[in-house]
Amino acid sequence: MGELRKLGSVYLNNREVSVMESVYRISGMHMKQCSRQVIFIPIDPDNHRLSLPLSQLQKREEDSEEVWLPNLIDKYLQRPLNDTFN
């Protein structure tokens, strides 16, 4: 507990921060939190794609030409085409 007080004293006396900010920093709480997640979707036609693992490539049928893992663009293109997604 003594080390925690010493650390709090350093924050309060050596930096110009508010008491609440120093409490947040000492306790390890997040300063901000967001309920939204951001996903980067590459739309470049020359983007890098990952191939299927070698074990799956060896198991696939001879006439199958699908060697790439599906990505977000493929998922978007395979969505149901009804009034909900127009």
C-alpha positions in Angstrom: 0.0 0.0 0.0 2.9 2.3 0.7 4.2 1.9 -2.9 0.8 2.8 -4.2 0.7 6.0 -2.2 4.2 6.9 -3.4 3.2 6.3 -7.0 0.1 8.4 -6.5 2.1 11.2 -5.0 4.5 11.2 -8.0 1.5 11.5 -10.3 -0.1 14.3 -8.3 3.0 16.3 -7.6 5.1 16.0 -10.8 2.6 16.2 -13.6 -0.3 18.5 -14.2 -3.1 15.9 -14.4 -6.4 15.9 -12.6 -7.1 13.7 -9.6 -9.5 11.6 -11.5 -6.9 10.9 -14.3 -4.3 9.9 -11.8 -6.8 7.6 -10.1 -7.6 6.0 -13.5 -3.9 5.6 -14.3 -3.0 4.1 -10.9 -5.9 1.7 -10.8 -5.3 0.6 -14.5 -8.8 1.6 -15.6 -9.4 2.4 -19.2 -9.5 6.1 -20.0 -12.1 5.6 -22.7 -14.2 2.7 -24.0 -16.1 2.3 -27.3 -19.0 0.0 -28.1 -18.2 0.0 -31.8 -15.6 -2.2 -33.5 -13.9 -1.0 -36.7 -12.9 -3.5 -39.3 -10.7 -2.5 -42.3 -12.1 -4.0 -45.5 -9.5 -3.9 -48.4 -11.3 -3.2 -51.6 -8.2 -3.2 -53.8 -8.6 -6.0 -56.4 -4.9 -6.8 -56.1 -5.1 -7.3 -52.3 -3.2 -10.2 -50.7 -5.3 -13.4 -50.2 -4.5 -16.4 -48.1 -4.6 -19.9 -49.6 -6.2 -22.9 -48.0 -3.9 -25.0 -45.8 -1.9 -27.6 -47.6 -3.8 -30.4 -45.8 -7.1 -29.1 -47.2 -5.6 -28.6 -50.7 -4.5 -32.2 -50.8 -8.0 -33.4 -49.7 -10.0 -31.4 -52.2 -11.4 -32.8 -55.4 -9.3 -32.7 -58.6 -11.8 -30.5 -60.5 -12.1 -28.0 -57.8 -10.3 -24.7 -58.5 -11.0 -23.1 -55.2 -7.6 -22.6 -53.5 -8.3 -19.3 -51.6 -9.7 -18.8 -48.1 -12.9 -16.7 -48.2 -12.4 -13.1 -47.1 -14.8 -10.3 -46.2 -15.5 -9.3 -49.8 -16.5 -12.9 -50.6 -18.8 -12.9 -47.6 -20.4 -9.7 -48.8 -20.8 -11.0 -52.4 -22.5 -14.2 -51.1 -25.1 -12.5 -49.0 -28.8 -13.2 -49.7 -30.2 -11.0 -52.4 -33.6 -10.1 -50.9 -35.3 -6.8 -49.8 -33.6 -6.9 -46.4 -30.1 -6.3 -48.0 -31.0 -3.8 -50.8 
